[in-house]
Amino acid sequence: MKPLFMGGSWRAWGFEWKSKRQIYGWPLIHVTIGFDRKTGQLLVSRGIIAIGQFSVGMIAISQFGIGAAFAFGQFSGGLCAIGQIACGVVFGLGQFATGITAIGQFGLGQYVRAMAGIGQYLWTMKIKDPIAVEYFNRLFDFLKLHIG
């Protein structure tokens, strides 16, 4: 890698790889990091599986990502999201999590397991709704059974 600044001029560096296989015009896998060497613009990965600092796809693995089905990263959004800030529609797991099922330090959703949260059924430090307790115990039992 070359340094970003050399002699006072901008030298962008980056890496990009796309699989040859495409689905509906999107690469099956798209990996990016850094900047486009020609334009100096930040690279954004866009693919069925998108991996990079910034990504958009069915599955996004990134620092900042939007995944239609699943997103994993520092700031992530999608149907299911895992990250420091996880904005999930169905499921969110993170320091701040949203979703029908939200698990985190702070949760916002229908079923919330968090230190503090807002939702219909809460299991927090101060509130133990019996419906939430039963829901999360069943969820954790299911995960133990199938994941180990």
C-alpha positions as CSV (number, residue, x, y, z in Angstrom):
1,M,0.0,0.0,0.0
2,K,1.2,3.5,-0.8
3,P,0.7,6.3,1.7
4,L,-2.3,8.5,1.3
5,F,-0.1,11.7,1.2
6,M,3.2,11.9,-0.7
7,G,4.9,15.2,-1.2
8,G,1.6,17.2,-0.5
9,S,-0.4,15.4,-3.2
10,W,-3.3,13.0,-2.8
11,R,-2.6,9.3,-3.6
12,A,-5.7,7.3,-3.2
13,W,-5.3,3.6,-2.5
14,G,-7.8,0.8,-2.4
15,F,-8.8,-2.7,-3.3
16,E,-11.7,-4.1,-5.2
17,W,-12.7,-7.6,-6.3
18,K,-15.9,-8.9,-7.9
19,S,-16.8,-12.5,-8.6
20,K,-17.6,-13.2,-12.3
21,R,-20.9,-14.9,-11.4
22,Q,-23.8,-12.4,-11.3
23,I,-27.4,-12.6,-10.3
24,Y,-29.7,-10.0,-11.7
25,G,-26.7,-7.9,-12.7
26,W,-25.2,-7.9,-9.2
27,P,-21.9,-9.8,-8.6
28,L,-22.4,-12.8,-6.3
29,I,-19.5,-11.4,-4.1
30,H,-18.1,-7.9,-4.1
31,V,-15.2,-6.9,-1.9
32,T,-13.9,-3.4,-1.5
33,I,-11.7,-1.3,0.8
34,G,-10.3,2.2,0.6
35,F,-10.6,4.5,-2.4
36,D,-10.9,4.2,-6.2
37,R,-7.4,4.8,-7.5
38,K,-8.6,6.7,-10.6
39,T,-11.3,8.9,-9.0
40,G,-10.3,9.1,-5.4
41,Q,-13.9,8.3,-4.4
42,L,-14.7,6.0,-1.5
43,L,-15.3,2.4,-2.7
44,V,-18.7,0.9,-1.9
45,S,-19.3,-2.8,-2.3
46,R,-22.6,-3.7,-4.0
47,G,-23.4,-7.4,-4.5
48,I,-25.5,-10.3,-3.3
49,I,-22.7,-10.7,-0.7
50,A,-21.1,-7.3,-0.1
51,I,-18.0,-7.0,2.0
52,G,-16.2,-3.7,2.7
53,Q,-16.1,-0.5,4.7
54,F,-19.4,0.5,3.1
55,S,-21.7,-2.1,1.6
56,V,-25.1,-2.7,0.1
57,G,-26.4,-6.2,-0.7
58,M,-28.6,-9.1,0.3
59,I,-25.9,-9.9,2.8
60,A,-23.7,-7.0,3.9
61,I,-20.6,-7.4,6.0
62,S,-19.1,-4.0,6.7
63,Q,-18.4,-1.0,8.9
64,F,-21.5,0.7,7.5
65,G,-23.9,-1.7,5.7
66,I,-27.4,-2.2,4.4
67,G,-28.3,-5.9,3.9
68,A,-31.7,-6.7,2.5
69,A,-31.6,-10.1,4.3
70,F,-28.7,-9.8,6.8
71,A,-26.2,-7.1,7.9
72,F,-23.2,-7.4,10.1
73,G,-21.1,-4.5,11.1
74,Q,-20.5,-1.5,13.3
75,F,-23.6,0.3,11.8
76,S,-25.9,-2.2,10.2
77,G,-29.4,-2.3,8.9
78,G,-31.6,-4.9,7.3
79,L,-34.2,-7.5,8.1
80,C,-31.8,-9.1,10.5
81,A,-28.9,-7.0,11.8
82,I,-26.0,-7.5,14.2
83,G,-23.7,-4.7,15.1
84,Q,-22.9,-1.9,17.5
85,I,-25.9,-0.1,16.1
86,A,-28.2,-2.8,14.7
87,C,-31.3,-1.5,13.0
88,G,-33.1,-4.8,12.3
89,V,-36.7,-5.1,11.1
90,V,-37.2,-8.6,12.4
91,F,-34.1,-9.1,14.6
92,G,-31.5,-6.8,16.0
93,L,-28.5,-7.7,18.2
94,G,-26.2,-5.0,19.3
95,Q,-25.3,-2.3,21.8
96,F,-28.3,-0.4,20.3
97,A,-30.8,-2.8,18.7
98,T,-34.1,-2.6,17.0
99,G,-36.5,-5.2,15.6
100,I,-39.5,-7.3,16.4
101,T,-36.9,-9.1,18.6
102,A,-34.2,-6.8,19.9
103,I,-31.3,-7.8,22.1
104,G,-28.8,-5.3,23.4
105,Q,-27.7,-2.8,25.9
106,F,-30.6,-0.6,24.7
107,G,-33.4,-2.3,22.7
108,L,-36.4,-1.0,20.8
109,G,-39.0,-3.5,19.5
110,Q,-41.8,-5.8,20.3
111,Y,-39.8,-8.4,22.3
112,V,-36.9,-6.7,24.0
113,R,-34.1,-8.2,26.1
114,A,-31.8,-5.4,27.2
115,M,-30.4,-3.4,30.1
116,A,-32.9,-0.7,29.1
117,G,-35.5,-0.7,26.4
118,I,-38.8,0.3,24.9
119,G,-41.3,-2.3,23.7
120,Q,-44.4,-4.3,24.2
121,Y,-42.7,-7.2,26.1
122,L,-39.7,-6.2,28.1
123,W,-37.0,-8.1,30.0
124,T,-34.7,-5.5,31.4
125,M,-32.8,-4.8,34.6
126,K,-36.0,-3.5,36.2
127,I,-38.8,-5.1,34.2
128,K,-39.4,-8.8,33.8
129,D,-42.5,-9.3,31.8
130,P,-43.4,-13.0,32.0
131,I,-44.2,-13.1,28.3
132,A,-40.8,-11.7,27.4
133,V,-39.1,-14.1,29.8
134,E,-40.8,-17.1,28.3
135,Y,-40.2,-15.8,24.7
136,F,-36.4,-15.3,25.3
137,N,-36.0,-18.6,27.2
138,R,-37.6,-20.5,24.3
139,L,-35.4,-18.5,21.8
140,F,-32.2,-19.3,23.8
141,D,-33.2,-23.0,24.2
142,F,-33.8,-23.2,20.4
143,L,-30.4,-21.6,19.7
144,K,-28.6,-24.0,22.1
145,L,-30.3,-27.0,20.5
146,H,-29.4,-25.9,17.0
147,I,-26.1,-24.2,17.5
148,G,-24.7,-25.9,20.5
